[in-house]
Amino acid sequence: MMISARELNRATLSRQLLLERQSLTVQDGVRRVVALQAQHPASPYLALWNRLAGFTPAGLDAAFADRSVVKATLMRITLHAVHAEDYPVFRAAMQPTLHASRLGFRFAAAGLSPADAEELVPELLDFAREPRTSAQMQAWVEERLGAEKKDGAWWGLKGYAPLHHAPTDAPWSFGLRPSFVAAPSGPGLPVQPVPGGRAADPQALRTLILRYLAGFGPASVADVAQFAMVQRTPVRAALLALGDTVEQLQGPDGVVLFDLPGSSRPPAETPAPPRLMAMWDSTLLAYADRSRVIPPAYRPWVIRRNGDVLPTLLVDGHVAGVWRQMEDGIEATAFHPLAPATWDGLAEEAKSLTALLDEREASVYSRYHHWWAKPPEAEAEVRIL
């Protein structure tokens, strides 16, 4: 079976709840979309506002507070908000990636080995049974290893150990100074990394892949590997081990795509409403081939050279520009001419977004405004919505 590029786009929008806002709880919404990138504290809130009917920030505040939704270092070695029940299996699937990335480099340069990490982690987690500030965690490390090893050791441990970020501050639950708390333990909830750390739990990796396909499929081996930052060889082996649990499609470029039988794949002509997407929205980053959502010509203006992913205008299911909050409204920069009806739709979205932001923060993402210093395209149109 073949699937076109536009059908792939509509499948992603459908599964990411971007064709129509859904009446779901915060917890169910997070689980449906699998994972929300959370480098910036506001981004999970804006991501859910785009996806859930009647979303209120207080609902996500409460979910973070009761830890039914947790924020932690996971896929692509970056911060994500995920459903608490998904965290253990995602963490187990990410084990070799976290091991390789966080127990080398600065951790190794401090004179420490993976064996040292395995010895330190249980004690660190005991200390973090209640929320601890970053300063407290660093002091704990310094007490055991000395000042000269503190920075490198903490750099490795805060990403490798199964730690959640603990809510600290308004307006978005997490302030600029993070606090940490140990992931809960219990049946099916391994709190410690697997000794040795170099091999993923095969069942955990298969489960992560199935969850990914449910939220982002159809997808290639390269797409799955990009989403999680897991090597392609184990991803390919896991997909083959899934057998008839997954089906294969032929993508528009001839690449083999995998999907769950019976999953939503709307027709290519399905309308897609405009959206004002959060910074680092997962939809923009979940694939090796990001042209599914980002036209290649626009990618340099959206994903900047240091990795910042700007808040975008989504028009007909594809990135069409960027936006930022200004004193007099939402400034929208379209990379190509948009129809009057599209501008009207974006203005309605901006009205709703402004109401949400007025309750929380008057200058969300303002530290990234330097990226607007040079207009992205000669024909770009800028409007205040």
Secondary structure, DSSP 8 states (H G I E B T S, - for coil): -B--HHHHHHHHHHHTT-SS-B---HHHHHHHH--EE-SSTTHHHHHHHTTBTT--HHHHHHHHHTTSEEEEE-GGGSEEEEETTTHHHHHHHTHHHHHHHHSSTHHHHTT--HHHHHHHHHHHHHHTTS-EEHHHHHHHHHHHH-HHHHHHHHHHHHHHS-EEEE---SSSS--SS-EEEE---BTTB--S--TT--S--HHHHHHHHHHHHHHH-SB-HHHHHHHHT--HHHHHHHHHHTGGGSEEEE-TTS-EEEE-TT-----TT-----EE--TT-HHHHS-SSGGGTS-GGGHHHHB-TTS-B--EEEETTEEEEEEEEETTEEEEEESS---HHHHHHHHHHHHHHHHHHHTT-TTTTGGGGGGGSS-S-TT-EEEE-
